[in-house]
Amino acid sequence: MKKLKIIFFALIASMFMSLTFAHAQIVIRERLVAPGVVVVRPACPGPHHIWVEGEWRWSRREGRYVWANGYWLKERFGHEWVPGHWVEVEGGVRWEGGHWRRL
């Protein structure tokens, strides 16, 4: 009888632990560069241009991320280009797109 109680409690404990750990598992999948993306930078159109790197953007129409090619952008006097980057916010991170910042 004592052996049966031990087996019963061990079974209950293992079931409880498996339920607890099952809820704690998080899977994050991230693809930094998709196979087949070839980045070709065309010649600079003039002396006062900067290259803006391509990036993945969410397409509402397609319901997925799509690759947006890089492009040349004319410089703005008194500003510097800040490339897109991730910003830590409460509860996670947020993507902040590239923008001009006043010097």
VMD Tcl script that builds the backbone (N, CA, C; Angstrom):
set m [mol new atoms 309]
animate dup $m
set s [atomselect $m all]
$s set {name element resname resid chain x y z} {
  {N N MET 1 A 0.812 -1.193 0.000}
  {CA C MET 1 A 0.000 0.000 0.000}
  {C C MET 1 A 0.862 1.266 0.000}
  {N N LYS 2 A 1.937 1.215 0.782}
  {CA C LYS 2 A 2.824 2.359 0.850}
  {C C LYS 2 A 3.491 2.598 -0.504}
  {N N LYS 3 A 3.865 1.515 -1.179}
  {CA C LYS 3 A 4.488 1.598 -2.500}
  {C C LYS 3 A 3.510 2.204 -3.508}
  {N N LEU 4 A 2.260 1.855 -3.421}
  {CA C LEU 4 A 1.227 2.379 -4.314}
  {C C LEU 4 A 1.046 3.887 -4.115}
  {N N LYS 5 A 1.085 4.366 -2.869}
  {CA C LYS 5 A 0.977 5.793 -2.590}
  {C C LYS 5 A 2.151 6.557 -3.193}
  {N N ILE 6 A 3.351 6.003 -3.059}
  {CA C ILE 6 A 4.550 6.664 -3.595}
  {C C ILE 6 A 4.454 6.766 -5.117}
  {N N ILE 7 A 4.037 5.695 -5.761}
  {CA C ILE 7 A 3.884 5.696 -7.225}
  {C C ILE 7 A 2.811 6.697 -7.633}
  {N N PHE 8 A 1.711 6.739 -6.911}
  {CA C PHE 8 A 0.622 7.665 -7.210}
  {C C PHE 8 A 1.105 9.123 -7.105}
  {N N PHE 9 A 1.779 9.469 -6.005}
  {CA C PHE 9 A 2.268 10.840 -5.825}
  {C C PHE 9 A 3.346 11.202 -6.852}
  {N N ALA 10 A 4.182 10.233 -7.213}
  {CA C ALA 10 A 5.204 10.480 -8.232}
  {C C ALA 10 A 4.542 10.758 -9.580}
  {N N LEU 11 A 3.493 10.013 -9.897}
  {CA C LEU 11 A 2.766 10.214 -11.145}
  {C C LEU 11 A 2.096 11.594 -11.156}
  {N N ILE 12 A 1.449 11.972 -10.076}
  {CA C ILE 12 A 0.792 13.282 -9.979}
  {C C ILE 12 A 1.838 14.401 -10.088}
  {N N ALA 13 A 2.965 14.248 -9.406}
  {CA C ALA 13 A 4.016 15.271 -9.435}
  {C C ALA 13 A 4.581 15.430 -10.843}
  {N N SER 14 A 4.805 14.313 -11.540}
  {CA C SER 14 A 5.352 14.402 -12.901}
  {C C SER 14 A 4.345 15.042 -13.855}
  {N N MET 15 A 3.059 14.756 -13.692}
  {CA C MET 15 A 2.042 15.389 -14.528}
  {C C MET 15 A 2.003 16.893 -14.263}
  {N N PHE 16 A 2.070 17.292 -12.993}
  {CA C PHE 16 A 2.044 18.707 -12.641}
  {C C PHE 16 A 3.264 19.426 -13.220}
  {N N MET 17 A 4.436 18.826 -13.113}
  {CA C MET 17 A 5.658 19.438 -13.626}
  {C C MET 17 A 5.617 19.559 -15.145}
  {N N SER 18 A 5.093 18.548 -15.825}
  {CA C SER 18 A 5.044 18.612 -17.290}
  {C C SER 18 A 4.084 19.709 -17.751}
  {N N LEU 19 A 2.992 19.923 -17.041}
  {CA C LEU 19 A 2.066 20.998 -17.385}
  {C C LEU 19 A 2.698 22.362 -17.133}
  {N N THR 20 A 3.427 22.497 -16.042}
  {CA C THR 20 A 4.076 23.761 -15.708}
  {C C THR 20 A 5.125 24.118 -16.753}
  {N N PHE 21 A 5.958 23.179 -17.139}
  {CA C PHE 21 A 7.011 23.441 -18.108}
  {C C PHE 21 A 6.462 23.631 -19.510}
  {N N ALA 22 A 5.371 22.985 -19.835}
  {CA C ALA 22 A 4.799 23.114 -21.178}
  {C C ALA 22 A 4.345 24.541 -21.445}
  {N N HIS 23 A 3.847 25.239 -20.442}
  {CA C HIS 23 A 3.394 26.610 -20.619}
  {C C HIS 23 A 4.550 27.598 -20.688}
  {N N ALA 24 A 5.725 27.205 -20.206}
  {CA C ALA 24 A 6.855 28.124 -20.153}
  {C C ALA 24 A 7.674 28.134 -21.434}
  {N N GLN 25 A 7.373 27.272 -22.386}
  {CA C GLN 25 A 8.170 27.191 -23.603}
  {C C GLN 25 A 7.712 28.229 -24.612}
  {N N ILE 26 A 8.668 28.990 -25.123}
  {CA C ILE 26 A 8.406 29.998 -26.138}
  {C C ILE 26 A 9.349 29.747 -27.296}
  {N N VAL 27 A 8.813 29.727 -28.493}
  {CA C VAL 27 A 9.638 29.530 -29.673}
  {C C VAL 27 A 9.600 30.807 -30.494}
  {N N ILE 28 A 10.783 31.342 -30.800}
  {CA C ILE 28 A 10.885 32.532 -31.640}
  {C C ILE 28 A 11.666 32.154 -32.876}
  {N N ARG 29 A 11.088 32.424 -34.009}
  {CA C ARG 29 A 11.766 32.141 -35.269}
  {C C ARG 29 A 12.060 33.466 -35.946}
  {N N GLU 30 A 13.299 33.631 -36.351}
  {CA C GLU 30 A 13.703 34.886 -36.984}
  {C C GLU 30 A 14.588 34.561 -38.173}
  {N N ARG 31 A 14.246 35.118 -39.296}
  {CA C ARG 31 A 15.058 34.933 -40.491}
  {C C ARG 31 A 15.677 36.275 -40.838}
  {N N LEU 32 A 16.998 36.358 -40.702}
  {CA C LEU 32 A 17.666 37.627 -40.944}
  {C C LEU 32 A 17.802 37.929 -42.424}
  {N N VAL 33 A 18.196 36.960 -43.197}
  {CA C VAL 33 A 18.329 37.152 -44.635}
  {C C VAL 33 A 17.737 35.929 -45.319}
  {N N ALA 34 A 16.780 36.153 -46.172}
  {CA C ALA 34 A 16.147 35.043 -46.881}
  {C C ALA 34 A 17.070 34.551 -47.984}
  {N N PRO 35 A 17.051 33.264 -48.254}
  {CA C PRO 35 A 17.849 32.758 -49.356}
  {C C PRO 35 A 17.397 33.398 -50.666}
  {N N GLY 36 A 18.336 33.730 -51.496}
  {CA C GLY 36 A 18.000 34.278 -52.802}
  {C C GLY 36 A 17.950 35.787 -52.872}
  {N N VAL 37 A 18.100 36.487 -51.742}
  {CA C VAL 37 A 18.115 37.949 -51.787}
  {C C VAL 37 A 19.514 38.391 -52.200}
  {N N VAL 38 A 19.594 39.055 -53.350}
  {CA C VAL 38 A 20.869 39.566 -53.846}
  {C C VAL 38 A 20.810 41.084 -53.785}
  {N N VAL 39 A 21.742 41.670 -53.060}
  {CA C VAL 39 A 21.763 43.119 -52.903}
  {C C VAL 39 A 22.739 43.696 -53.923}
  {N N VAL 40 A 22.214 44.530 -54.821}
  {CA C VAL 40 A 23.039 45.195 -55.829}
  {C C VAL 40 A 22.910 46.693 -55.600}
  {N N ARG 41 A 24.041 47.322 -55.312}
  {CA C ARG 41 A 24.039 48.770 -55.081}
  {C C ARG 41 A 24.397 49.471 -56.392}
  {N N PRO 42 A 23.446 50.219 -56.954}
  {CA C PRO 42 A 23.754 50.925 -58.200}
  {C C PRO 42 A 24.750 52.063 -57.943}
  {N N ALA 43 A 25.306 52.595 -59.001}
  {CA C ALA 43 A 26.266 53.683 -58.879}
  {C C ALA 43 A 25.625 54.894 -58.208}
  {N N CYS 44 A 26.419 55.592 -57.429}
  {CA C CYS 44 A 25.941 56.786 -56.732}
  {C C CYS 44 A 25.556 57.860 -57.751}
  {N N PRO 45 A 24.358 58.453 -57.621}
  {CA C PRO 45 A 23.921 59.438 -58.600}
  {C C PRO 45 A 24.612 60.798 -58.486}
  {N N GLY 46 A 25.281 61.061 -57.366}
  {CA C GLY 46 A 25.954 62.346 -57.211}
  {C C GLY 46 A 26.779 62.389 -55.943}
  {N N PRO 47 A 27.552 63.471 -55.747}
  {CA C PRO 47 A 28.454 63.538 -54.603}
  {C C PRO 47 A 27.753 63.716 -53.253}
  {N N HIS 48 A 26.529 64.174 -53.211}
  {CA C HIS 48 A 25.852 64.458 -51.940}
  {C C HIS 48 A 24.696 63.494 -51.692}
  {N N HIS 49 A 24.972 62.204 -51.855}
  {CA C HIS 49 A 23.962 61.172 -51.636}
  {C C HIS 49 A 24.487 60.159 -50.628}
  {N N ILE 50 A 23.571 59.530 -49.897}
  {CA C ILE 50 A 23.926 58.440 -48.987}
  {C C ILE 50 A 23.145 57.202 -49.395}
  {N N TRP 51 A 23.704 56.045 -49.097}
  {CA C TRP 51 A 23.040 54.776 -49.385}
  {C C TRP 51 A 22.219 54.340 -48.178}
  {N N VAL 52 A 20.943 54.060 -48.383}
  {CA C VAL 52 A 20.055 53.547 -47.339}
  {C C VAL 52 A 19.911 52.055 -47.590}
  {N N GLU 53 A 20.350 51.252 -46.616}
  {CA C GLU 53 A 20.312 49.794 -46.767}
  {C C GLU 53 A 18.883 49.276 -46.928}
  {N N GLY 54 A 18.735 48.170 -47.634}
  {CA C GLY 54 A 17.437 47.513 -47.759}
  {C C GLY 54 A 17.022 46.912 -46.421}
  {N N GLU 55 A 15.731 46.599 -46.295}
  {CA C GLU 55 A 15.232 46.045 -45.034}
  {C C GLU 55 A 13.967 45.239 -45.277}
  {N N TRP 56 A 13.628 44.423 -44.306}
  {CA C TRP 56 A 12.380 43.678 -44.348}
  {C C TRP 56 A 11.265 44.581 -43.845}
  {N N ARG 57 A 10.164 44.660 -44.590}
  {CA C ARG 57 A 9.001 45.456 -44.199}
  {C C ARG 57 A 7.757 44.587 -44.241}
  {N N TRP 58 A 6.825 44.872 -43.339}
  {CA C TRP 58 A 5.576 44.124 -43.286}
  {C C TRP 58 A 4.665 44.585 -44.415}
  {N N SER 59 A 4.144 43.626 -45.185}
  {CA C SER 59 A 3.196 43.925 -46.252}
  {C C SER 59 A 1.813 43.490 -45.792}
  {N N ARG 60 A 0.929 44.456 -45.586}
  {CA C ARG 60 A -0.443 44.108 -45.194}
  {C C ARG 60 A -1.141 43.341 -46.305}
  {N N ARG 61 A -0.838 43.731 -47.534}
  {CA C ARG 61 A -1.487 43.089 -48.682}
  {C C ARG 61 A -1.123 41.604 -48.758}
  {N N GLU 62 A 0.169 41.287 -48.530}
  {CA C GLU 62 A 0.611 39.900 -48.628}
  {C C GLU 62 A 0.559 39.157 -47.293}
  {N N GLY 63 A 0.430 39.900 -46.195}
  {CA C GLY 63 A 0.359 39.267 -44.884}
  {C C GLY 63 A 1.672 38.642 -44.450}
  {N N ARG 64 A 2.791 39.221 -44.876}
  {CA C ARG 64 A 4.109 38.692 -44.517}
  {C C ARG 64 A 5.157 39.788 -44.734}
  {N N TYR 65 A 6.377 39.511 -44.268}
  {CA C TYR 65 A 7.467 40.443 -44.502}
  {C C TYR 65 A 7.986 40.271 -45.916}
  {N N VAL 66 A 8.286 41.403 -46.560}
  {CA C VAL 66 A 8.845 41.388 -47.915}
  {C C VAL 66 A 10.105 42.248 -47.905}
  {N N TRP 67 A 11.024 41.942 -48.801}
  {CA C TRP 67 A 12.286 42.665 -48.879}
  {C C TRP 67 A 12.096 43.967 -49.653}
  {N N ALA 68 A 12.548 45.079 -49.073}
  {CA C ALA 68 A 12.528 46.389 -49.730}
  {C C ALA 68 A 13.977 46.730 -50.056}
  {N N ASN 69 A 14.264 46.924 -51.336}
  {CA C ASN 69 A 15.633 47.209 -51.763}
  {C C ASN 69 A 16.143 48.516 -51.198}
  {N N GLY 70 A 17.467 48.612 -51.078}
  {CA C GLY 70 A 18.103 49.850 -50.651}
  {C C GLY 70 A 18.010 50.899 -51.758}
  {N N TYR 71 A 18.347 52.129 -51.414}
  {CA C TYR 71 A 18.241 53.216 -52.395}
  {C C TYR 71 A 19.170 54.366 -51.994}
  {N N TRP 72 A 19.471 55.219 -52.965}
  {CA C TRP 72 A 20.267 56.421 -52.718}
  {C C TRP 72 A 19.340 57.547 -52.293}
  {N N LEU 73 A 19.791 58.347 -51.333}
  {CA C LEU 73 A 18.996 59.437 -50.798}
  {C C LEU 73 A 19.870 60.693 -50.763}
  {N N LYS 74 A 19.324 61.812 -51.224}
  {CA C LYS 74 A 20.080 63.064 -51.233}
  {C C LYS 74 A 20.249 63.573 -49.802}
  {N N GLU 75 A 21.458 64.009 -49.479}
  {CA C GLU 75 A 21.745 64.509 -48.137}
  {C C GLU 75 A 20.910 65.744 -47.818}
  {N N ARG 76 A 20.614 65.915 -46.529}
  {CA C ARG 76 A 19.922 67.117 -46.056}
  {C C ARG 76 A 20.903 67.934 -45.224}
  {N N PHE 77 A 21.072 69.189 -45.580}
  {CA C PHE 77 A 22.005 70.057 -44.875}
  {C C PHE 77 A 21.614 70.169 -43.402}
  {N N GLY 78 A 22.600 70.030 -42.495}
  {CA C GLY 78 A 22.353 70.171 -41.063}
  {C C GLY 78 A 21.706 68.953 -40.425}
  {N N HIS 79 A 21.663 67.823 -41.146}
  {CA C HIS 79 A 21.055 66.591 -40.625}
  {C C HIS 79 A 21.991 65.416 -40.877}
  {N N GLU 80 A 21.786 64.358 -40.118}
  {CA C GLU 80 A 22.486 63.102 -40.375}
  {C C GLU 80 A 21.455 61.982 -40.468}
  {N N TRP 81 A 21.761 60.955 -41.263}
  {CA C TRP 81 A 20.852 59.829 -41.437}
  {C C TRP 81 A 21.064 58.827 -40.312}
  {N N VAL 82 A 19.979 58.431 -39.660}
  {CA C VAL 82 A 20.012 57.406 -38.619}
  {C C VAL 82 A 19.362 56.161 -39.212}
  {N N PRO 83 A 20.131 55.079 -39.426}
  {CA C PRO 83 A 19.555 53.863 -40.011}
  {C C PRO 83 A 18.474 53.259 -39.111}
  {N N GLY 84 A 17.589 52.473 -39.695}
  {CA C GLY 84 A 16.561 51.781 -38.918}
  {C C GLY 84 A 17.199 50.872 -37.881}
  {N N HIS 85 A 16.570 50.783 -36.718}
  {CA C HIS 85 A 17.117 49.955 -35.642}
  {C C HIS 85 A 16.004 49.585 -34.654}
  {N N TRP 86 A 16.304 48.587 -33.811}
  {CA C TRP 86 A 15.358 48.147 -32.787}
  {C C TRP 86 A 15.553 48.989 -31.534}
  {N N VAL 87 A 14.441 49.399 -30.912}
  {CA C VAL 87 A 14.456 50.199 -29.690}
  {C C VAL 87 A 13.757 49.395 -28.600}
  {N N GLU 88 A 14.398 49.299 -27.427}
  {CA C GLU 88 A 13.764 48.593 -26.311}
  {C C GLU 88 A 12.648 49.457 -25.731}
  {N N VAL 89 A 11.477 48.841 -25.581}
  {CA C VAL 89 A 10.322 49.502 -24.974}
  {C C VAL 89 A 9.764 48.567 -23.911}
  {N N GLU 90 A 8.860 49.077 -23.102}
  {CA C GLU 90 A 8.270 48.241 -22.061}
  {C C GLU 90 A 7.583 47.035 -22.689}
  {N N GLY 91 A 7.982 45.862 -22.286}
  {CA C GLY 91 A 7.361 44.639 -22.783}
  {C C GLY 91 A 7.975 44.077 -24.052}
  {N N GLY 92 A 9.054 44.667 -24.564}
  {CA C GLY 92 A 9.667 44.105 -25.767}
  {C C GLY 92 A 10.499 45.112 -26.536}
  {N N VAL 93 A 10.459 44.987 -27.844}
  {CA C VAL 93 A 11.205 45.890 -28.713}
  {C C VAL 93 A 10.297 46.400 -29.818}
  {N N ARG 94 A 10.680 47.553 -30.406}
  {CA C ARG 94 A 9.908 48.167 -31.472}
  {C C ARG 94 A 10.884 48.600 -32.550}
  {N N TRP 95 A 10.513 48.413 -33.816}
  {CA C TRP 95 A 11.349 48.821 -34.934}
  {C C TRP 95 A 11.149 50.311 -35.195}
  {N N GLU 96 A 12.243 51.041 -35.249}
  {CA C GLU 96 A 12.192 52.461 -35.596}
  {C C GLU 96 A 12.877 52.599 -36.949}
  {N N GLY 97 A 12.106 53.024 -37.944}
  {CA C GLY 97 A 12.632 53.147 -39.289}
  {C C GLY 97 A 13.692 54.244 -39.390}
  {N N GLY 98 A 14.482 54.177 -40.448}
  {CA C GLY 98 A 15.503 55.187 -40.690}
  {C C GLY 98 A 14.901 56.574 -40.805}
  {N N HIS 99 A 15.650 57.575 -40.353}
  {CA C HIS 99 A 15.144 58.946 -40.389}
  {C C HIS 99 A 16.308 59.939 -40.303}
  {N N TRP 100 A 16.003 61.179 -40.636}
  {CA C TRP 100 A 16.975 62.247 -40.529}
  {C C TRP 100 A 16.936 62.816 -39.104}
  {N N ARG 101 A 18.140 63.099 -38.538}
  {CA C ARG 101 A 18.242 63.714 -37.222}
  {C C ARG 101 A 19.027 65.024 -37.359}
  {N N ARG 102 A 18.480 66.067 -36.782}
  {CA C ARG 102 A 19.137 67.389 -36.837}
  {C C ARG 102 A 20.446 67.326 -36.050}
  {N N LEU 103 A 21.490 67.899 -36.623}
  {CA C LEU 103 A 22.810 67.937 -35.947}
  {C C LEU 103 A 22.855 68.985 -34.861}
}
mol reanalyze $m
mol bondsrecalc $m
mol representation Tube
mol addrep $m
